[in-house]
Amino acid sequence: MLVMAKSHGSLRGIETKIEYHPIFEELGALYESWKRSALNWMQAEKLSESEVEKRLMKQFNLQWAWADSIATEATQCLNQLKTAKNNYISKLELQIQAKTTATKKLITKLEKTLKLARKKGFPNIQARNKFQNQLLGLKSKIHKIASLKRKLKELKNTERLHICFCSRKLFNAQHNLAENGYKTLDEWGVDWRKKRSGRFFCVGKSQPGGGTMMKVFPLEEDDKYQLEIQLPRPLQGKYSQKIQLEFSVLDRVGRYRSSDLDYAINSLKPITIQVFRREHKQDNWYIHLSTYVQEIPVVHTRKNGCIGIDFNAESISMTYVKWDGNIEYLK
């Protein structure tokens, strides 16, 4: 991503609601299913990204561009899992180190207390009870360290990394249906399948429309654009080879979204496109565009002089000082 940013400019994200089409549900479910298969092949069969692309094309009759996007996302997901594993290993090692240090300090303290108690006894019953509680605490710390070490060893020896393509809360809800508001397992399954679908993605390319299987084109009406989706072959028989959908991109305060998108389209910049469902917004569908705009260089020279601005509670003062230090303008 850093290499892309250097060659294409500054990365921008543009998100807005898109015209609904019933194919979203089917394409979203199929895309996420294909991605889960790709990730499984990478882990179980150690396939490379290019090998996964070829297998996706052959097994699911997909065009190369769809297979490329799926394999790219699966690779990113696997890399994130590996990073998460390494981070968790580091966390466990730090926990073990901290608890071991604390345990050693407690042992030293207890040894001193016990040595003194053997000579003079405990000064009172409260001191004896405190010593007994500290012994129990020591036992608990030792068990915790042993548990963390077992967990660390298991994690280091685990090659297959697991991920829940949904929420853990919803996954566990199947074991306690009534407590989570479900009457039957089938009712839970509806939400489970919905959570595991509802998005599809295409990697951007430097060509007209900014992509391959999903392209963006401006319409004559201001701020209106068209998304053209080249459908995967398994869906073309039911629908068509491609569909066109409209969406609008309005500028926001401090963000010139439409001009950024126009620049990317006119300059043939890659536009990575994601279409997804927002369940917390009445299940509306949105489009997210990731693209690049030209870096605007900061030009400054002493020949231009400088401007000073003073913000006060009820007024703003401004001064322009020329290159030679003389005030040219004051208000």
N, C-alpha and C positions, 0 to 999 in steps of 0.2 A: 504493500500500500504506500509506503514512503517513496519507493521508486516511482510509482505511478504519479504520485502527487508532484514530484519534482519535474516529471516530464510533461504533465498535463496542466499543472497549475494548482490552485487551491481547491480543496475538496468542499463541496456543498451538499447539504441534504435538503430535499424538498418533499413535503408530504401534504396530501390533500385527499378529499373524498372523491371516489370515482363512480361513474355510472354502473349500476348493478347488471350482471348477466348471470343466468342460472348455471353457466358452465363453471363459474368460480368454485362452486361446491365440489364438483367432480374433479376439476383440475387440481384444486387444493389438496384433496384427499389423495389423489394419485401421486402428485409430486412428493408429498411428505412420505408416502409409502415407498416410493422409489429411492428417496434419500436414506430412509432407514435400511433398505436393502444394501445400498452402496456402502454405508458405514459398517454393516455386518460383514460384507465381503472383505473390506479393508482390515478388519480385526481378525476374523476367523480364518481367512485364506491368504492374508498378507498381500492382497492385490495393490498395485500402485494406482495412482490417480488415472493414468492413461489406460491401464488394464480395466479399471472400473468403467471408464467411458465406453470402451468397446463392448463390455459385457452388458451394460445398460442398453446400448443400441441394438444388440442382438437379442437379448432376452425379452425386452419390452417394446421392441420395434420403435425406438425413439430416434429422432433426428440428432445429429452430432451436437448441435448447439444446446439442446435440452440436456443431453447427457453430460456435456461440458459443465453446465451450471450445477447440475446435481452432484457431480464428482467434486467440483470445487467446494461446494458447501459441506459435503461429507468430509473432505480433507480438513477444512477449517474446524469442523466439529471435533474431529479426532485430535487435532493439535490442541484444541482447548481442553479436551479431556486429559491429555498428557500433561499440559501445564497445570491443570487442577490437581492431578495426582502428585506432581512434584511439589506443588505448594503445600499440599496436605502432609506430605512426607516431612517437609521442613517444619511445618507447624507441630507435628508429633515429636520430632527430634528436640525442638525447643521446649516443649512441655515436659518431656522426659528429663532434659537437662535441668530445667527450673525446679521440678519436683525432687529430683535427686539431690540437688544442692540444699533445698529446704529440709529434706529428710536427714541429710548429714548434720546440718546445724542442730536439728532437733535431737538427734542421737547424742551429740556432744553435750547439749544442755541437760539431757536426762541422765547421762553418765555422771556429770558433776552433782546433780541433785541427789542421785542415788548414793554416791560416795559420801556426801555430807550427811545423808540420812542414816547411813550405817554407823557413823561416828556419834551423831547427836540425836538421831531420830527426827521425825517430822515435827516441826514446832506446834502444829495443830492439825485437826482433822481436815480442815479445808485444804491445807498444803498437800496432805496425803491424797485426797480426792483429785486435786489438780494433777498430781503426778500420775495417777491411774488413768485419768482422761487423756493425758498426753501420750501415754503408752498405747491407748486405743487409737488415738489419732495417728501414731506412728505406724501401727498395723494397717490402718486404712491407706496411708500414703504408700506403703510398700506394695499393697495389693493394686493400687491405682497405677503405679509405675510398671508393675508386671503386666497389667492389662494393656497399657499403652505400648509396651514393647511387643506384645503379641500382635496388636493391631498394626504396628509398624512393619513387623516381619511379614504379615499377610499381605499388606499393601505392596511392599517391595517385590513379593513373589507373584503378584497378580499381573498377568499379561492382558487379559480381557477387561477392558474398561467399560463400565455400565453407565447408561444414561436413560433417564425417563423422559420420553418425548411427550411430556405433559406436566402436570404438577404432582408431586408426591402425595399431597393431601387428597387429590381426587383418586389417585391409584389406591391408596389405603381405604378409601371410602367403600370400596366393593366388599370389604370384610365386615363392615358395620353399616349396612344399608339404611336401616331405620334411623339410626342416630344422625345420619347425614342427609336425611330428607328423601330417600329413595324407597319405593315400594318393592321393586323387583330388580334383579341383576340386569335385565334388558333395559330398564329405564336408566340405570347407571351407564350402561354401554352406549346409549345415545350421546350422553355428555362426554364420555371418554373418546369416542370416535370424532366428535366435533372438536374437542381440544387438540387432537392429534392431526388435524387437517387445517384448512382455512388459510393457506398461504402458498404462493409459488414465486419463483425468483429466476432472474436471468442476468447473467454477467454482461456488462457493457462492452461494446467494441467500437473502435474508431471508424465508423462508417455512417452513411445516412440513417437518421433515426436513432443513432446512438447505441443500437443493439442488434441482435440477430433475430431471435424468436419473439422478442418484444421491442417495438420501436415507438418513438414519440415524434409526432409532427404537429406543427402549429396550424391552427385554423384561421380563417379570415377574421372571425370575431375576436376582439381584444381579450387577452387572458384565457382563451379557450385553446385546448389541445386535444389531439386524438392519440389514443393508445392502440396500436395495431398488434394483435397477438397471432402469431403463426402457431396454430394448435398442434400438440403432439399427435402423431399418426393414430394412436388408439382412440382418439376422440373425434377425428375428422369425419368418420362415417356417420356419427350421430348428429354432428353440428355442421361444420364446414371446414375448409382449409384454414381460414383466418377470420377473425372478427375485429371490428373497430368500435372503440368506446370513447366517450368524451369525458373530459375533466377540465376544471379551471384552476389556474394558479394565480392567486391574488397576492400582491406585495403586502408585507407587514412592516411594522415600525422598525426601521433600521435594516430591513432585509428586502432586497430587490429580487424576489424569487423569479418572477417572469423574465426579467432581463438576464438573470443567470442562466435560466433554462434556454432562452433564445440564443445566448452566446454559445452554449454547449452544442445545440442543434446545428447552428450555422457553421461552427468551427469543426464539426464532425468529431466532437469529443465523445468518449465512451460514457454511456448512461446506464448504470446498473439499476434494474427495475425490480421492485418487489410489490406484489399485490397481496393484501392480507385483510382478514376480518378483525374488527374491533368489537369484542363481545360486550364490553362495558359501554359501548356507544350504539346500543340497539342493533348489534350485529351488522352495522354498516361496513362496507368495504372501502379500503383506502389504497392509494398508490404512493410508494416512497421511491423517489428518484435520487440516486447518488451520482453526482457528476463533478466536473472540474471547471473552474473559471480562471481567467487570466489573472496572474498576480499583478497588482498595480504597484509599481515601484514608488518608494517615497523619495521625492526629489527635494533636496534642500541645499542651499548655498548661502554664504554670508552676504552675497550680493543682493539677496532678497530682503535683507534686514530681518526683523522679527516683530511678532505681535504679542502684546501682554494683555491678559484679560483678568479683571478683578470682579469676582462674584460677591455681591453684597446681599443683605436681607431683602432690600426693596429695589435694588438697581444693579446694573452691570456696567462696569467701566472698561474701556478698551483704548489701547495706545499702540500706534504703529511707529516703530523706531527704524530709521534708515540704516544702511550698512555702515555709515560713518558715525553713528551714535546720536544723531540729531533726531528729535521728535518731529515726525511728519504729520501725524494725526492724533488727536486726543479727544475723547468723548466720554 
